[in-house]
Amino acid sequence: MSTQINLRFDPPTVAALDDLAADEGRSRADVVRDAVRRRLEEVERERADEAYRAAYLAHPETEDEMREAHDNAVRLTNEEPWEPWW
């Protein structure tokens, strides 16, 4: 089910919207729906990023965790059967 929403745009915006819709072979409504959907996805990503940043700042890695990560990276690199690329 969908809900109809009435929007008002100034003439230059409508002209640009119509040009874009024509260039893409889509309806004006499709272009607006796509723009709103993309913005909502962008906001969702921004909020997730901010939540991640806040959690990291509240609980950053300890020195021991950083040392363990480094040691694991060195160990895994040394265990890799490197082959010449040339």
Sequence and secondary structure as in RCSB ss.txt:
>XXXX:A:sequence
MSTQINLRFDPPTVAALDDLAADEGRSRADVVRDAVRRRLEEVERERADEAYRAAYLAHPETEDEMREAHDNAVR
LTNEEPWEPWW
>XXXX:A:secstr
          HHHHHHHHHHHHHHT  HHHHHHHHHHHHHHHHHHHHHHHHHHHHHHHS   HHHHHHHHHHHHH
HHHHS      
